[in-house]
């Protein structure tokens, strides 16, 4: 059972990681992260039925709330298409530095969204953060 969970989560991380790296970043349109940039992503399933109005409202509210944080760049919302993955949606964003990532984590918009919406509406999630391997 532990091996199956590990393999499932490893596959999810590989899928989101590949998708995240392919996105355009602040380094022009090269699609490559800069030396100090961090790509933050989370894949998740909601307590709401996939594709429902409540799910759509959560995703739209997440986009609005989190993109109002000045250090958030290249914010994207995804819906899952792979049968190999048990999560339904994803958020990804880029930060120019670890300092910006910490600003985001402590920003009142992020804290409120996590407390007021995420903790109440998200059923399960996997968070992943990348920087360029050197």
N, C-alpha and C positions, 0 to 999 in steps of 0.2 A: 504494500500500500504506500509506504513512504517513497519507494522508488518511482511508482506511478505518479505521485504528486510532484516529485522532483522533476520528472521528465515533462509533465504537463506544464509546470511553471517555467522550466528551462525553455521549452518551446515557445511559450508566450513571451518570455523575455527576448528571445531571438527574433521573433516576428516584430515586436514593437521596436526593438533596437534597430533592425534593418530599416523599418519604415521611418524611424526618427532621423537616422543619419541621412536618408535620401532627401529630406526636406530642405528647402532653401533657408539659409541662415543670413546673418548680418554681413557676412563676408561676400558682398555682391550677391550674385545668383549662382555661385559655384556649388551650393549644396553641401559645403564642408564647414564644420565647426572651426572657429578660430582657436588659437592656443589656449586662451583663458575662458572660453565659453563653456557653458554647461547646458545640456539638453535634458530637460526634466519631462518625464512622462508618467502617466498613470492610466492603466486600463482597468475598467470596472464594469460591474453590473449593478443595476438599480433594483430597488424593491418594486418599482413600477414595471408594468409590462413593457417589453421592448417595443419601441415604435409608438407608444401611447402618447397622449397629450401631456401627461404628467412628466414623462421622460423628456419630451421635447422642451418643456418649460425648464426642467433642471439643466439641460444642456445649454439652452439660450441664456439662462440666468448665470450659469458658470462662465460662459464666454463674456458676457457683459461685465460681471463683477471682477473677474480676474484680469481682463484686459485694461481695466481702469488703473491698474497698478503700473506706474511708469516704467519699472525695470523689466516688465514682461514683453518679450519680443516673439514674433512669429507664432502666436497662439493658434492652435488648430484643434478642431473637434472631429473625432472619427467615429464611424460605426464599424463594427466587426463584420468581416465577410468570410473568415476562415472557420471551417467546421472543426479544426484542430484546437480551437481556443474557446474557453467557456465564458469569456468576458464579452460584453456587448458594445462598449463604447471606450473611447480614449480621449484624453486631453494631452497635448504636448505644447511645450514652450521653450524658449531659449533665454538664457541669462548671459550677460557679457562676462560675469565673474562670479566667484563664490560669494563675494560681498553682496552682489545684486540678488543672488539666490537667497541669502539670509534676510535681506530686506523684504523680499517677497514672502518668505515664511512667517515673518513677524508683522507684516502689513495688516492693518485692521480689516481690509476687505477680505484677505485670505483667511484670517482667523475667524471672522464672522461667517464666511461661506462654509468653512469646515464645521464649525459648531452648529450653525443653524440649518444647514442643508445636508452636507456630506454625511455627518454622523447619523442623521435621521433617514436618509434616502438611499444611501449606497449599501448594497448587500455584501459585496466582496470587491477587493481591488488588489492590484499589484503595482507598486511604484518602482520606477527605475530612473536613474540619473547617470548621464554619461558625460565624459570629457574626452578629448582626443588622446588616444594612447600614443605615448612618445617613447 
